[in-house]
Amino acid sequence: MSTSRLSSSTRGRAGGPSASSGASSAPLLEIGRVGRPHGTSGEVTVTLVSNRPERLEPGSELQTDLGTLTVSSARPHNKRHLVAFDGIDDRSKAEALRGLVLKAAPLVDPDELWVHELIGARVVDQAGTDRGAVASVVANPAGDLLELTDGALVPLRFLVRSVPGERIDVDVPDGLFEAAT
């Protein structure tokens, strides 16, 4: 969907994240959090909040509040991942990363929708009626819901077609919008 990429970054001092030289044109998505150090060689535990473990492939650049971290290695370990980053080569440097949120640009996948692509889009029903703009996406065990600016909730499973950030066509059961008012 979004084809924006992170801007190039310049390398900072050895032993830490580099400072970013520009702003990203795509919103960055949280993909994980750094946990405790593991061992003495600079590895840390990372808990992924993404279902895409390829986010931790060697060479992946992840953004943090301290700058860019480049993955040098990663492997699964006890429902987490053990990750080594370039320039982080001892336990004290690894400890300084504890708690950092790891972010990255959305992956381009034509079969997936991202929440940020739905926010602000106009929802149009099968009769061609504009039902309003998406204010948020609400997580629900039965399936995510589009919350419109008027408070109406539309199950995401009724989505037929989407033009990211612009329009979402839905095919909803009769009476769905009337029940919301």
N, C-alpha and C positions, 0 to 999 in steps of 0.2 A: 504494500500500500504506500507508505511514505518512502520516498527514495532518497531522502536527505541523509547525509552521512555526517559524522563528527568532523569538525575541522581538524586540520593537522595540528600536532602539538610539538612544542620544542622540548627537548630533554632538559630536565632540571639537574640539580647536583646529584652526584652518585649517592645512592643509599636512601632515596626517597622518591615520592611521586613528583612528576614534572608539572610545571605550571602550564596551563592551556594558553595558547597564543590567540585564541579567538573564541567566539561564541558559536554554539551549535545552532544549525538552522532547524533541527528537529528537536522536539522535547525529549529529554533523557528519561528513560524508564529505570526504576529501581530493579536490579536483577539479583541483588544479594547483599549480605552483611558480613563483615569480617568479624570472626570470633577470636578465640584465644590463640596464642602461638602454639605450634606443635614442634617439639624438638628444639634443637639449638641452631639450625641452619637457616632460619628465617621463614619457614613455612607457617601458614596460618590456616585455621579452619574457616570455611566460608559456607554459610547457609544460603542456598539459592531460594529466591522467591519466584524465579522464572522456571518454566517447565522446559527450558532449552539449555541443557548442559553444555552445548557447544559455545555458550557465552564464555566458558573458561578454557577454550582451546589456547595452546601456546601462541603468543603474538597478539591475543585480544587486548585491546586497550579499554580500560574501564575508568570512568570518571569518578572522582571523590571530592570532598570538600578541600582536600589537600593537593589536588591536581590529578594527573593521569598516572595510573598504574598499568604496567604491561605484564601480562601473565607469561611466566616462563615455563611452568608446568602445573598440572592439576590432575588429581585422581580422586575417585569416590572413597569415602571413609565414614562408616557409621552414620548414614543418612545425611552426611555433609560432604564437603570436598576439602581435601588438603591442597592448598594452592601456594605456589612460590611466585613471587613477583620480581622482575628485574630490579637489581639494586638493593633488595631487602635480603641481606645475607647473614643476619644473626638474630638472636632472640630479642634483643632490646629494640632493634628496628621493627621487628614483627609486632612487638607489644605496642608500639606507637600507632599501629594500624587498627588496633582493637576498636570495634564499634563503628568503623567507617561504613557508610552506605555506598555500595558499588552501583554505578549507573552506566547505561549505554544507550545508544540510539536504537530505535526499533529495528528489528530485522525485517527485511523485505520478503514478504510471503504473500502471494496473491490469494491464498486460501484463508488468511487470518485477518480479523479486524482488531484494531487496537482501540482502547477506550478513548484516547485522545483524538482519534479520527471520528468518533461519534459525537463528542461534545460540540454543541453549537449547530449541528446539522438539523435541517428541517425534516420533520416526519410527515410523510404524505401517505394517506390510506389508499385502499384499492379503488375508491370512488374519485380519487384525485383531490381530496380535501386536505389542505395543509393543517395539521394538528398541532403545530408548534415546534419549538426547538428543544433539543435534548439538553437538559441541564446537568445530568449526571447519569452514571450507570450504577445501579444498586445490585450488589451481590446477593443472591438468593439461592438457597439449596436446590430449588426446583429449576433454576435457570436465571441468568442475569436479566434485569429489568431496565428498560430505558425510562428514566424519570424526565418528563417534559417540564417546561417552565411553569405550566399551570398546575403541576402536581400529578397529572395523569401518569400511570405506570403501564408500560407496554412490554410484554415479554419479548426478549430478544429473538426467541424462536420464530416470531412472526415476520422477521426481517426477510424481504424478498431480494432487495438489491440496494447497494449503497454506493454513493459517490462520496468518498471520504471528505469530511468537513463541510459538505454541502447539502446532501439530500439522502434520506433513508426512506425507501418505499417499503411499506408493511402491508400484509394481508391479514387483517384481524377479524375475529368473530364479530358478528353483528352485536351491537350493544356495548362493546368494550369501552368506548369513549363515553357513552352516556352513563355507564355505571360509575365512572370516575367523577362525574359532576354532581 
